[in-house]
Amino acid sequence: MPAAVVELLGRDGRVALVQRVTQWPVRIGRSPDCDVVLDDPHLAAHHAELLADAEGRTRLRLLPTRNGGSLGGRRLAAGDEAALPPGGVFQLAGSTLRLRTSADALAPEQPLVVQPVRHWALLPLLLAALLFFQWVDRWSALDADARWIQYAGSLLGPLAFVLGWAGLWSLASQIFQHRFPFKTHLRRALLVIVALQALEWLLPAVAYALSLPRLMALDGLALPVAGSVLVAWHAQLVWPGARRTLNLGIAALLVLGLGLQIGGRLEHQHLFGPPYLASLPPPALRVVTPRPASELIESLQPLQAELQRQARKDNEGADAEDGDD
């Protein structure tokens, strides 16, 4: 018989234990005198045996056991015997195992992916940018003589949220990928959040400077689109094998959410973004020539007939109510 090993497979298909085969038959169970000892309470002391013939074929035989096993979807009970299928995967009670021999074809060696060294200052700069944006927003909403303690909630709240968000995604990576890439998840979250904050500042200034009010439609689209991109970006680290399925699912949810938002605002002139700027940037940022007030008045002339019709309708309704009284 060629050299062989028995592998214990985890739920994710990864090899959790490798036991070299030194003699045949190979006895598997919980007893210390077994060739492959497994810590599974659902296994018998001597649960099964792997038998090999002179031609190199391997068979699985179940010993006296209550929980039995399965082979290629076929259920096996105590005393049953069957040949191992190609690939050598079989199950004993709640444990999935695989027999692999030197005669089996090996997958080609995978290249070692070396992660590029990130600049050490990128993460501190992103954290500083996050705190800066939060501080300016809070400063603009407080009086000039406000105490420093009034800034604590605005600064520490978003920081705690980002750290917790990155920690949860890192835990998911630990469960599915057996690694804890906290810095990577934190970096990705900060990049998206800081970009959103910068867009929140720049978008009104550009719309005001160039007199492009429709540009503010991006304000309503930025948050759901950026959120979807961030979730997909995190998920690539957690489930890299399902990247395409996850991206399609997230894109479908994004389209559905935007469709519901449009459906709820059909009567508004602005489906996305605010209908007007709540605060105006400094006049020095104005690039285009302001339009005269007369042009605005002329543009409103087509509304005069509609306003008069609505006023007559309201007056007729009021007269009818007075007559009923």
N, C-alpha and C positions, 0 to 999 in steps of 0.2 A: 504494500500500500504506500502511496505517496504521502509526504508530510501533510498534516492537517491540523486545523484549529477549530474549536467550537466558539462561536461569538454569541454573546447576549446582546440583543438589540433593544434599544429604548423605544419609547412611543413615537419619537420623531425619526426613527430609522437609523439613528447613530449607534455605533458600537459602544456599549457600556462596559463590557468585560470580554477578554480574550483568554481562552484556555488552550494551551497546546496539547495535542493528542500524543501521548507517549506509548499507549498500548491499546489493543483491540480485544474485546469489545469495550466501548466507552460507556460507563455507567453514569447516569445523571440523576441527581436528587439532592436532598438536604443533608444527608448523612455525611460526616467527615470522611468516610471511607470511599465515597464516590470519586470518580475521576473528574467530574465537573460538579462542583458544589454551588448551589444557588440558594440565596436567601429569599425564598418565596414560600409563605406559609401554606399555599394551596398545593404545594408539591409533596409527594410522599417521600419517605426517607430514601427509597430506591425507586425512582419514578419510571425511568425508561433506559433503554440501551441502544447504542448505535452499533450495528453489526456490519462487518466488511467481508466480502468473499475474495477469492483469488483474482478475480477479474477487475477488482477495484470498485464494484458496485456496493452501495451502502443502503442498509435497511434500518428502519426504526421499529423497535419493538417495545410495547408498553408493558411494564411490570405491574404487579398488583397495586392499583391506585384507584381512588374514588373520583378524581376530577379528569383523568384521561388526558387527551390532547387532540390535535388536529393536524392534517397534512394536506396542503393544497385545497382547503375548504372541506375536506372529508373528515368527519368526526371519528376518532379512535378511542376505544375503551380498553380496559385492562386485558392483556393477552393478545391484542391485535398487533399485526405486523404489516408494514408496507414499505415500498422502496421510496427513497427520498427523491423529490422532483428536481429538475434542473434549478440551480441556484441554492439548493440545500437548505431552504427555510422551512422550519417546522415549529409547532407551538406545543408547549407542555403546560397545562393549566393556564395561568396568567402570564407565562414567560414566553417570549418569542426568541428563538435561537436560529443559528445558521451554521452549517458545516461548510468549511471552505478548505479545499486541498490545493496542493502545489500544482495539480493538473488543471485546475480551473484557470480560465483566462483572467488576467488582471487588467483593470482599467488603466489607461495611460497615466503617467505621472502628471499631476497638475502643477502648473507654474505657481510659484510662490508670489502672491500679490503683496508687494511692499507698499504700505500706505505712505504717501508723501508727507514729509514733515511740515506741519502747519507753522506759520509764523507765530512765535510765542506771544506777540502783542495783540493779535487779532481778537482773541476772546476778551481781554481786559478793555480794549477799545470799544467793542460792542456793548459790554456792560456799562461803560462810562456813557456811551451815547444813549442807551436806554434811560439811565438815571437823569441825564441832561434834559432830554425831551420831557420827562415827567416833571422835573423841577421847574422848567419854564412854564409848562401848562399850569402848575399849581401857583407859581409866582404871579402869573397874569390874572388869577382869580382871587388873590388875597390882597389885603391892604399893604401899604408899604412898610408899616411898623409891625407886621405879623411876626410871631415868635417862630423859632426854628422847629419847635415841636409840631407845628401845624403842617409841616412838610413831611413828617415821618410816615404817615399813612400812604401818601401818594408815591413816596419813593420805595418803601419797603413792600407794599402790597404787590405791585407788578413784579418786583424782583423775586418775591417768594413764589408767585404764580409761575414764572418762567422756570425757576429752579425745580419746582414740583412737577411741572410739565415734562421737563427733560428727564427727571428721575423716573417718572412712570414709564416713559418710552424706553429708558435704559433697563428697567425691570422686565419689560416685554422682550427686549433683546436678550436678556440673561436667560429667560425661560425658553425661547425658541432658538437662539443662536449660541447660548452658553458664553456670552461675553457681555460686558457692561460698558458700552461706549458713551459714557455720560457727557464727556466733552464734545463729542460729535453731535449728539442730540441737542445739547445746549447751544452750540454754535449755529446750528441750522435754525433753531427757534429764534435766536437773537437776530440773525440776518433778516428773517422775514418780518419780525416785529419792528425792528429799527427802520426797515424799508417802508413799512406802512406808516410809521410816525413821520418819516421824512416826506412821504407823499402827502400826508395830511397837511403839512406846512406848505409844500411847494405848489400843490394843485390850485388852491385859491389864488395864490400870488400870480401864477401863470395865466389863469383864467381872467383875472382882473387886468393884468398888464396887457394882454392881447385882445381883451374884450371878446372872450370865447366862453360864454356862460354854459354852453352845452358840454364843455370839458369837465364840468363838475359831475357829469353822469358817472365818471370813473370813480367818484367818491363812494357811491353805493355799490359798485362792482368790486372795489379793491378788497374789502374785508372777506366776502365769501370766496373769491378767487384765491386770495393769498392763503386763507385757511385751508382750502382744498389742496393747494400746492404743498403746504407745510405738512399736512397729514400724509400725503403721498410720499413726500420726501423722507419722513420718519419711517413709514411702513417699508420702504426699500431696504432699510437696515434690519428690520425685524423679520420680514418675509421676502427675501430677495427672489426666491423661486416663483412667487406669485405676483411679481411686479405688474405684469400686463393685466391680470384679472383685477387687482386692486385699483390700478389706474382707471380702468373702464368703469368699475363700480363707483369710485369717487367722482368721476366726470358725470356719470348718470345722475348721482345725487345732487351735484352742483347745478346741472341743467334743470332738474326738477325743482330745486329750491328757487332758482331765478325765475322759472315759469310761474310758480306760485306767487312770488313777489310781484311780478308784472300783472298777474290776474287780480291781485288785491289793490292795484293802483291804476286801473284802467281809466279812471275818471280824472287822474292828475295829468298835468301837462308834462311833468318830469317823472318818468318811470323810475329813474335812478338819480340819486343825489338830491341835494336840497333845492327848493324852488328859488332861493335867493341866498346871497352871502350874508351871514349873520354879522360879520365884521369885515370892514374893508381894509386892505393893506395900505401902507403909506402911499400918498399920491406920487411920490418920486418913482415908484415902480411902474407907473403907467407908461406904456410904450406907444400905443395907438392914440390917435387924436380923438378926444371925447366927442360924441355926437351931440348936436344942439338939442335943447328941450323941445323946439318946434317939431323936430323929426319924430320925437316920441309922441307928441300930441297928434300928429298926422297919422301915425301908425295905429292909433287908437280910434280913429274915426269909424272904421267898419263896425266897431262894437257899439256905437251910439244907437243904431236902430234896434239891436238886440236888447240893450238896456232899457230903452223906452218901451219895448213890447213887454218886458218883464215887469216894469213899473206899472203899466196899465193893468196887467194881470193881477198884480198884488192889490191895486186899488179896487178893482172889481170884486176881489175876494173880501176885502175889508168892508165894502158897501153891502155885500150880501149878508155878512155877519151882523151888521148894524140893523138891516131890515128884519132879520129873524128876531133880534132882541126887541 
